[in-house]
Amino acid sequence: MVIEFTSSNFENYSNNNDKLVVIDFWAEWCGPCRLIAPIIHELADEYKDSVIFGKVDVDQENDLAIKFGIRNIPTVIFMKNGQILDKIVGAVPKAKFVEKINALK
């Protein structure tokens, strides 16, 4: 399951959690974002017990995009215990996400 993160629920999932949190910053009009969306959903199913997956629509949640300095989308941030561990900018193959998740979880 991929959670739609908003300003009101973001802290609940990102700061108070010892699981890896993967956050996809995206927009409806973004072609590369649409390319990785199915990958994010597949990974959410595959890692459902150990990783939290969320999406932030930068058009709807501009405050979150500004808070994290998102300048390009898609940007996928990897967090644990409220700390940013790493990020991927741009559309990349599923294997790159798997590699990053396995190294950080």
FIKOLZA-1660 file (N, C-alpha, C; in steps of 0.1 Angstrom, whole numbers, plus 5000, padded with zeros to 4 digits):
% residues 105
   i   px   py   pz ch aa at
   1 5008 4988 5000  A  M  N
   1 5000 5000 5000  A  M CA
   1 5009 5013 5000  A  M  C
   2 5005 5022 4992  A  V  N
   2 5012 5035 4991  A  V CA
   2 5003 5045 4998  A  V  C
   3 5008 5052 5008  A  I  N
   3 5001 5062 5015  A  I CA
   3 5002 5076 5008  A  I  C
   4 4991 5083 5007  A  E  N
   4 4992 5097 5002  A  E CA
   4 4996 5106 5014  A  E  C
   5 5008 5110 5014  A  F  N
   5 5013 5119 5025  A  F CA
   5 5008 5133 5023  A  F  C
   6 5004 5139 5034  A  T  N
   6 5000 5153 5034  A  T CA
   6 5007 5160 5045  A  T  C
   7 5006 5173 5046  A  S  N
   7 5012 5180 5057  A  S CA
   7 5006 5176 5071  A  S  C
   8 4994 5171 5071  A  S  N
   8 4988 5167 5084  A  S CA
   8 4992 5153 5088  A  S  C
   9 4995 5144 5079  A  N  N
   9 4998 5130 5083  A  N CA
   9 5013 5127 5082  A  N  C
  10 5021 5136 5076  A  F  N
  10 5035 5133 5072  A  F CA
  10 5043 5129 5085  A  F  C
  11 5042 5137 5095  A  E  N
  11 5050 5135 5107  A  E CA
  11 5047 5121 5113  A  E  C
  12 5035 5117 5113  A  N  N
  12 5031 5104 5119  A  N CA
  12 5039 5092 5113  A  N  C
  13 5041 5093 5100  A  Y  N
  13 5048 5082 5093  A  Y CA
  13 5063 5084 5092  A  Y  C
  14 5068 5096 5091  A  S  N
  14 5082 5098 5088  A  S CA
  14 5091 5100 5100  A  S  C
  15 5086 5107 5110  A  N  N
  15 5095 5110 5122  A  N CA
  15 5094 5100 5133  A  N  C
  16 5082 5093 5134  A  N  N
  16 5080 5084 5146  A  N CA
  16 5080 5070 5142  A  N  C
  17 5090 5066 5133  A  N  N
  17 5090 5053 5128  A  N CA
  17 5104 5048 5127  A  N  C
  18 5107 5035 5131  A  D  N
  18 5120 5030 5129  A  D CA
  18 5121 5021 5117  A  D  C
  19 5110 5021 5109  A  K  N
  19 5110 5014 5096  A  K CA
  19 5116 5024 5086  A  K  C
  20 5121 5019 5075  A  L  N
  20 5125 5027 5064  A  L CA
  20 5112 5033 5057  A  L  C
  21 5112 5046 5055  A  V  N
  21 5101 5053 5048  A  V CA
  21 5106 5058 5035  A  V  C
  22 5099 5054 5024  A  V  N
  22 5103 5057 5010  A  V CA
  22 5092 5067 5005  A  V  C
  23 5096 5079 5002  A  I  N
  23 5087 5090 4998  A  I CA
  23 5089 5094 4984  A  I  C
  24 5079 5093 4976  A  D  N
  24 5080 5097 4962  A  D CA
  24 5073 5111 4960  A  D  C
  25 5081 5121 4957  A  F  N
  25 5076 5134 4954  A  F CA
  25 5073 5134 4939  A  F  C
  26 5061 5137 4935  A  W  N
  26 5056 5136 4922  A  W CA
  26 5046 5147 4918  A  W  C
  27 5042 5147 4906  A  A  N
  27 5030 5155 4901  A  A CA
  27 5023 5148 4890  A  A  C
  28 5011 5151 4888  A  E  N
  28 5002 5144 4878  A  E CA
  28 5008 5147 4864  A  E  C
  29 5013 5159 4861  A  W  N
  29 5017 5163 4848  A  W CA
  29 5031 5158 4844  A  W  C
  30 5038 5151 4854  A  C  N
  30 5052 5147 4852  A  C CA
  30 5053 5133 4846  A  C  C
  31 5058 5133 4833  A  G  N
  31 5060 5120 4826  A  G CA
  31 5068 5110 4833  A  G  C
  32 5081 5114 4838  A  P  N
  32 5089 5105 4845  A  P CA
  32 5083 5100 4858  A  P  C
  33 5075 5108 4864  A  C  N
  33 5068 5104 4877  A  C CA
  33 5058 5093 4873  A  C  C
  34 5051 5094 4862  A  R  N
  34 5042 5083 4858  A  R CA
  34 5049 5070 4855  A  R  C
  35 5062 5071 4850  A  L  N
  35 5070 5059 4847  A  L CA
  35 5073 5052 4860  A  L  C
  36 5077 5059 4870  A  I  N
  36 5081 5051 4882  A  I CA
  36 5069 5048 4892  A  I  C
  37 5057 5054 4889  A  A  N
  37 5046 5051 4898  A  A CA
  37 5043 5036 4900  A  A  C
  38 5042 5028 4889  A  P  N
  38 5040 5014 4890  A  P CA
  38 5051 5007 4898  A  P  C
  39 5063 5011 4897  A  I  N
  39 5074 5005 4904  A  I CA
  39 5072 5008 4919  A  I  C
  40 5069 5020 4923  A  I  N
  40 5067 5023 4937  A  I CA
  40 5056 5014 4942  A  I  C
  41 5045 5012 4935  A  H  N
  41 5034 5004 4940  A  H CA
  41 5038 4989 4941  A  H  C
  42 5046 4984 4931  A  E  N
  42 5051 4970 4932  A  E CA
  42 5060 4968 4944  A  E  C
  43 5069 4978 4946  A  L  N
  43 5078 4977 4958  A  L CA
  43 5070 4978 4971  A  L  C
  44 5059 4986 4971  A  A  N
  44 5051 4987 4983  A  A CA
  44 5045 4973 4987  A  A  C
  45 5041 4966 4976  A  D  N
  45 5035 4952 4979  A  D CA
  45 5046 4943 4983  A  D  C
  46 5058 4943 4977  A  E  N
  46 5069 4934 4980  A  E CA
  46 5075 4936 4994  A  E  C
  47 5075 4949 4998  A  Y  N
  47 5081 4952 5011  A  Y CA
  47 5071 4956 5022  A  Y  C
  48 5059 4952 5020  A  K  N
  48 5048 4957 5029  A  K CA
  48 5050 4955 5043  A  K  C
  49 5058 4945 5047  A  D  N
  49 5060 4943 5062  A  D CA
  49 5071 4951 5068  A  D  C
  50 5080 4956 5059  A  S  N
  50 5093 4962 5065  A  S CA
  50 5095 4976 5060  A  S  C
  51 5088 4981 5051  A  V  N
  51 5090 4995 5045  A  V CA
  51 5077 5002 5044  A  V  C
  52 5077 5015 5047  A  I  N
  52 5065 5023 5045  A  I CA
  52 5067 5031 5032  A  I  C
  53 5058 5031 5023  A  F  N
  53 5059 5038 5010  A  F CA
  53 5048 5049 5010  A  F  C
  54 5052 5061 5006  A  G  N
  54 5043 5072 5005  A  G CA
  54 5046 5081 4993  A  G  C
  55 5035 5088 4989  A  K  N
  55 5037 5097 4978  A  K CA
  55 5033 5111 4983  A  K  C
  56 5040 5121 4977  A  V  N
  56 5036 5135 4980  A  V CA
  56 5034 5142 4967  A  V  C
  57 5022 5147 4964  A  D  N
  57 5019 5154 4952  A  D CA
  57 5024 5169 4955  A  D  C
  58 5034 5172 4947  A  V  N
  58 5041 5185 4950  A  V CA
  58 5032 5197 4947  A  V  C
  59 5022 5195 4938  A  D  N
  59 5012 5206 4935  A  D CA
  59 5003 5208 4947  A  D  C
  60 4999 5197 4953  A  Q  N
  60 4989 5198 4964  A  Q CA
  60 4996 5201 4978  A  Q  C
  61 5008 5196 4979  A  E  N
  61 5016 5197 4992  A  E CA
  61 5029 5204 4990  A  E  C
  62 5028 5217 4985  A  N  N
  62 5039 5225 4982  A  N CA
  62 5048 5227 4994  A  N  C
  63 5042 5228 5006  A  D  N
  63 5050 5231 5018  A  D CA
  63 5060 5219 5021  A  D  C
  64 5055 5207 5018  A  L  N
  64 5064 5195 5020  A  L CA
  64 5075 5195 5010  A  L  C
  65 5072 5199 4998  A  A  N
  65 5082 5200 4987  A  A CA
  65 5093 5210 4991  A  A  C
  66 5088 5221 4996  A  I  N
  66 5098 5232 5000  A  I CA
  66 5106 5227 5012  A  I  C
  67 5100 5221 5021  A  K  N
  67 5107 5217 5034  A  K CA
  67 5118 5207 5030  A  K  C
  68 5116 5199 5020  A  F  N
  68 5127 5189 5016  A  F CA
  68 5135 5194 5004  A  F  C
  69 5133 5206 5000  A  G  N
  69 5142 5212 4989  A  G CA
  69 5140 5205 4976  A  G  C
  70 5128 5200 4973  A  I  N
  70 5126 5193 4961  A  I CA
  70 5126 5203 4949  A  I  C
  71 5135 5201 4940  A  R  N
  71 5137 5210 4929  A  R CA
  71 5134 5203 4916  A  R  C
  72 5135 5190 4916  A  N  N
  72 5132 5182 4904  A  N CA
  72 5123 5170 4908  A  N  C
  73 5114 5166 4899  A  I  N
  73 5106 5154 4902  A  I CA
  73 5107 5145 4890  A  I  C
  74 5106 5132 4893  A  P  N
  74 5104 5126 4906  A  P CA
  74 5117 5126 4914  A  P  C
  75 5115 5129 4927  A  T  N
  75 5125 5127 4937  A  T CA
  75 5120 5117 4947  A  T  C
  76 5128 5107 4950  A  V  N
  76 5124 5097 4960  A  V CA
  76 5134 5098 4971  A  V  C
  77 5128 5100 4983  A  I  N
  77 5136 5102 4996  A  I CA
  77 5135 5090 5004  A  I  C
  78 5146 5085 5010  A  F  N
  78 5146 5074 5019  A  F CA
  78 5149 5079 5033  A  F  C
  79 5140 5077 5043  A  M  N
  79 5141 5082 5056  A  M CA
  79 5140 5071 5066  A  M  C
  80 5146 5073 5078  A  K  N
  80 5144 5064 5089  A  K CA
  80 5145 5073 5102  A  K  C
  81 5136 5071 5111  A  N  N
  81 5136 5079 5124  A  N CA
  81 5137 5094 5121  A  N  C
  82 5130 5098 5111  A  G  N
  82 5130 5113 5108  A  G CA
  82 5142 5118 5101  A  G  C
  83 5152 5110 5098  A  Q  N
  83 5164 5114 5092  A  Q CA
  83 5165 5109 5077  A  Q  C
  84 5169 5118 5068  A  I  N
  84 5170 5115 5054  A  I CA
  84 5183 5107 5053  A  I  C
  85 5182 5095 5047  A  L  N
  85 5194 5086 5045  A  L CA
  85 5199 5088 5031  A  L  C
  86 5191 5090 5022  A  D  N
  86 5195 5090 5008  A  D CA
  86 5183 5095 4999  A  D  C
  87 5186 5097 4986  A  K  N
  87 5175 5101 4977  A  K CA
  87 5179 5097 4963  A  K  C
  88 5169 5095 4955  A  I  N
  88 5171 5092 4940  A  I CA
  88 5163 5103 4933  A  I  C
  89 5170 5110 4923  A  V  N
  89 5163 5120 4915  A  V CA
  89 5162 5115 4901  A  V  C
  90 5150 5115 4896  A  G  N
  90 5147 5111 4882  A  G CA
  90 5142 5097 4882  A  G  C
  91 5138 5093 4870  A  A  N
  91 5132 5079 4867  A  A CA
  91 5144 5070 4866  A  A  C
  92 5144 5059 4875  A  V  N
  92 5154 5049 4874  A  V CA
  92 5147 5035 4874  A  V  C
  93 5155 5025 4870  A  P  N
  93 5149 5012 4870  A  P CA
  93 5146 5006 4884  A  P  C
  94 5137 4997 4884  A  K  N
  94 5133 4991 4897  A  K CA
  94 5145 4985 4905  A  K  C
  95 5154 4980 4898  A  A  N
  95 5166 4974 4904  A  A CA
  95 5174 4984 4913  A  A  C
  96 5174 4996 4908  A  K  N
  96 5181 5007 4916  A  K CA
  96 5174 5010 4929  A  K  C
  97 5160 5010 4928  A  F  N
  97 5152 5011 4941  A  F CA
  97 5155 5000 4950  A  F  C
  98 5154 4988 4945  A  V  N
  98 5156 4976 4953  A  V CA
  98 5170 4976 4960  A  V  C
  99 5180 4979 4952  A  E  N
  99 5194 4980 4958  A  E CA
  99 5194 4990 4969  A  E  C
 100 5188 5002 4967  A  K  N
 100 5188 5012 4978  A  K CA
 100 5180 5008 4990  A  K  C
 101 5169 5002 4988  A  I  N
 101 5160 4998 4999  A  I CA
 101 5168 4987 5007  A  I  C
 102 5173 4977 5001  A  N  N
 102 5180 4966 5008  A  N CA
 102 5192 4971 5015  A  N  C
 103 5199 4982 5010  A  A  N
 103 5210 4987 5017  A  A CA
 103 5207 4995 5030  A  A  C
 104 5194 5001 5029  A  L  N
 104 5191 5010 5040  A  L CA
 104 5181 5005 5050  A  L  C
 105 5174 4994 5047  A  K  N
 105 5163 4990 5057  A  K CA
 105 5169 4983 5069  A  K  C
% end
